[in-house]
Every structure is written in C-alpha cells, then in structure tokens.
C-alpha cells in the first residue's frame, strides 16, 4: 500500500462510528492500521448483517489489519504494549480513563 502516510503505523482501539471512520481514513491515506479487538469481537461485527457479514463493519474497517487481544490479562497487555512501542499513533474512543490509568 502507498500513500502520504505509508510510513506511519496506527494502533486502532476504536469501536462504533467516529473512531473507525478516523482510522479508516488514515488507512486510506496509506497508514498501516492495526485494529485491536477483544476476544468477543467488535460489537459492530453483528450490525446491519447481509448474508452473515456486517457490511457496516467491513466498510469502516477496510485497509486495516486485525489482531485479537484480551487487554484484561497480563499476556494480552504485554503484547499490546509491545505493539504500541512499535507504532506512531494510538487511536481510542473509550470513556475518559478507560485505557490509561495514569500508573505508567
């Protein structure tokens, strides 16, 4: 993939609409976007289904790679931290304080 952001790696922790649109646009501009999903999956995977596939999810997550990580356990958190260290941008759209507790 090429584009003006081709040397940028983005970790995508977003769900629903605004966040996935943001990271979709970054991917459209050439960024390497890695979507992190919990083991139970992104809630949008089951929205607006057609033939067993969520068209909405597929559209908003084009140009992204996906990885399943459980951030509630130590091994998943360790992999996530390594991914962040090798990335340029982290995008999340959770409630304030959900991701970063300020302890690190």
C-alpha positions in Angstrom: 0.0 0.0 0.0 1.2 3.5 -0.7 0.1 7.0 0.3 1.2 10.0 2.2 1.1 8.1 5.5 2.8 4.9 4.3 5.5 5.0 7.0 3.0 5.5 9.8 1.7 2.6 12.0 -1.6 3.2 13.8 -3.0 1.1 16.7 -6.7 1.2 16.4 -8.8 0.6 19.6 -11.9 2.2 18.3 -15.5 1.0 18.1 -18.8 2.2 16.7 -18.5 5.1 14.2 -16.3 8.1 14.8 -13.1 6.2 15.7 -13.4 3.6 13.0 -14.0 6.3 10.4 -10.9 8.2 11.6 -8.7 5.1 11.4 -10.3 4.1 8.0 -9.2 7.5 6.6 -5.7 7.0 8.0 -5.6 3.6 6.3 -6.9 5.1 3.0 -4.0 7.6 3.2 -1.6 4.7 3.4 -1.1 4.2 7.1 -0.6 0.6 8.5 -3.6 0.4 10.7 -3.8 -2.5 13.2 -7.3 -2.9 14.7 -7.1 -4.4 18.2 -10.3 -6.4 19.1 -11.2 -8.1 22.3 -11.8 -11.9 22.2 -15.6 -11.3 22.0 -15.1 -9.1 18.9 -16.1 -5.6 17.9 -19.8 -5.0 18.6 -20.3 -3.7 15.0 -19.4 -7.1 13.6 -23.1 -8.0 14.1 -24.7 -4.8 12.9 -26.5 -4.5 9.6 -25.9 -8.0 8.5 -26.2 -9.2 4.9 -25.5 -12.9 4.2 -23.8 -13.3 7.6 -21.4 -10.4 7.1 -21.7 -6.9 8.6 -21.4 -4.5 5.7 -21.1 -1.7 8.1 -18.1 -3.3 9.9 -16.4 -4.2 6.6 -16.8 -0.7 5.2 -15.4 1.0 8.3 -12.5 -1.4 8.7 -11.2 -1.5 5.2 -7.4 -1.1 4.8 -6.9 -2.4 8.3 -5.2 -5.5 9.8 -6.8 -7.0 12.8 -5.5 -8.7 16.0 -7.4 -10.2 18.9 -6.0 -9.3 22.3 -7.5 -9.6 25.7 -6.3 -6.4 27.4 -7.7 -7.6 30.7 -4.9 -10.2 31.2 -1.2 -9.8 31.5 -0.2 -11.7 28.3 -2.6 -9.6 26.2 -1.5 -6.4 27.8 2.2 -7.3 27.3 1.6 -7.9 23.5 -0.3 -4.6 23.3 2.5 -2.6 25.0 5.0 -4.1 22.5 2.7 -3.1 19.6 2.4 0.4 20.9 6.2 0.7 21.3 6.5 -0.1 17.5 3.7 2.3 16.5 3.4 6.0 15.8 -0.2 6.6 16.8 -2.8 5.1 19.1 -6.4 5.9 18.5 -9.1 5.1 21.0 -12.6 6.4 21.7 -13.4 4.9 25.1 -14.7 6.9 28.0 -12.0 9.1 29.7 -9.7 7.0 31.9 -10.8 3.6 30.5 -7.5 2.8 28.8 -4.8 4.9 30.6 -4.9 4.7 34.4 -2.0 7.1 34.8 0.0 4.5 36.6 2.6 4.2 33.9 
